């Protein structure tokens, strides 16, 4: 009986360690996701700006017709 309790205690400790690790990993992944979302928004803004500049330049080319 004592051995079974020790084994159960060890399994519970391992479970708790895994939960703590998963919580830390989840927190890190949420931070990475937030960073990636911010970077994507910045890139979308830059792409839109470049697109508008290119369209403006194309309008100055005589043979360019829409």
C-alpha positions in Angstrom: 0.0 0.0 0.0 2.8 2.4 0.9 4.5 1.7 -2.5 1.3 2.4 -4.3 0.9 5.7 -2.5 4.5 6.7 -3.3 3.9 5.8 -7.0 0.7 7.9 -7.1 2.5 10.8 -5.4 5.2 10.7 -8.0 2.7 10.6 -10.8 0.9 13.6 -9.4 4.2 15.5 -9.1 5.0 14.7 -12.7 1.5 15.8 -13.7 1.9 19.1 -11.9 5.3 19.7 -13.5 3.8 19.0 -16.9 1.0 21.4 -16.2 3.4 24.2 -15.2 5.5 23.6 -18.3 2.4 23.7 -20.5 1.3 26.9 -18.9 4.7 28.5 -19.5 4.7 27.3 -23.1 1.2 28.6 -23.6 2.2 32.0 -22.3 5.3 32.1 -24.5 3.2 31.1 -27.6 0.6 33.8 -26.8 3.4 36.4 -26.7 4.8 35.1 -30.0 1.4 35.2 -31.6 0.8 38.8 -30.4 4.2 39.8 -31.8 3.5 38.1 -35.1 0.1 39.8 -35.4 1.7 43.2 -34.8 4.4 42.5 -37.4 1.8 41.4 -39.9 -0.2 44.6 -39.4 2.9 46.6 -40.0 3.8 44.7 -43.1 0.2 45.1 -44.4 0.5 48.8 -43.9 3.9 48.9 -45.8 2.5 46.8 -48.6 -0.6 49.1 -49.0 1.7 52.2 -49.0 4.0 50.6 -51.7 0.9 49.7 -53.7 -0.4 53.2 -53.7 3.0 54.6 -54.6 3.3 52.2 -57.5 -0.2 53.0 -58.8 0.7 56.7 -58.6 3.9 56.1 -60.6 2.1 54.0 -63.2 -0.3 56.8 -63.8 2.6 59.0 -65.0 3.7 56.4 -67.6 2.0 57.5 -70.9 1.3 54.0 -72.2 -0.3 52.9 -69.0 -4.1 52.7 -69.2 -6.4 51.1 -66.8 
